[in-house]
């Protein structure tokens, strides 16, 4: 008798509920307002993984920028404190996120 994959079962526990027929092997995950089939579930997982990757990328990039500002700017004659380094990095991270958002919206419009 076919069973629902473990991945689908764990996501159902978090985000929705499962329904299906063990005889037919057709399982689907129900959310309000749509139903995802198990084959589409893996696309959803990929999107969640990509979202986590993007968040981690921003955090790691910010920490690298803080460190770089603290050590590189004094080499050019700009004496910065740790607080200055955090503030400068935060400003450039915000600008970078805004730039990414605008470009994503622009390209989605033409897609």
N, C-alpha and C positions, 0 to 999 in steps of 0.2 A: 504494500500500500504506500503510495507516495506521501511524503510529508513536506511541510513547508520548510525551506532552508532556514538554518539557524540565524543568518543575517536578517532575513525578513522577519522572523519571529522577534528578534531583539528590537528592531526598529518599530514594529507594531506595538511593542510594550511601551515604547516611548511616545510615539506619535499617532497611533491610531489603533485599529483592530483588524484582525484578519478574518476573511471568510473564504470558503472554497469547498471543493468537493474532493475528498481523498480518492474517490473512484476515478474521477476524470484527471486528477493531477493539476487542475486549473485553480490557482490561488490568486487572490487579489487583496490589496491592502486598501482599506477604505478610510478616507479622510473626508471631512466636509469641505468642499463640495464635489470632490472628484474621487475616482478610483484608480489606483495604480496597479498594473500587473507586475508580477515578480520580475519580469525582464526589464521593466522601467525602474524598478527599485534600485538596481545597480547604478543607473544614471544619477539617481537622487543621492546615493552614497558618494559618488564621484564629486558631485557639487558640494556636499558637506565637507569632504576632504579638502577640496579646493578652497573653500571659505576659511577653513582652519589654517591652511597654508598661507593664505593672504594675510591673515591676522598675525601669524608668527613672523612672516616676512616684514611686516611693518614694525613690530616690536623689536626684532633683531636689528633691523636697519636703524631704528632710533637709537638703540644702545651703541651701535657702531659709530653713529654720527656724534653722540655725546663724547665717546672716547677720542675720536678723531679731532673734534673741536678742542678738547682739552689739551691734546699734545701737539697738534699741527699749528694752531693759531699762534702760540707763543714763538714758534720758529719764524713767523713772519712779523714779529714785533707786537702782536696783540696779546696782552696779558689777560687771561680769562680765569675766572673762578669756576668751581664746579657748578654753581648755580647759573652762571652765564652760559656755560656749555650746555646745560639742560635746556635753558630758555632758547638759545640759538637753534639747537637741534629740534626743539618742538616747533619753532616757526617754520623751519625748512621741511619738516615732516608734514605739517598742515598744508603747506604750499604744494608739496608733492601729491598728497592725497586729493586735494582739490583738482590739480592737473589731471590725475588719473580718472577722477569722476567725470570731468568735462569731456575728456577724450573718449571714454567709454560711452557716454551718452551720445556724443557726436557720431561715433562709428555705428552704434546701435540704430540710430536714425536712418542711416544709409544701408543698413543690412537687410 
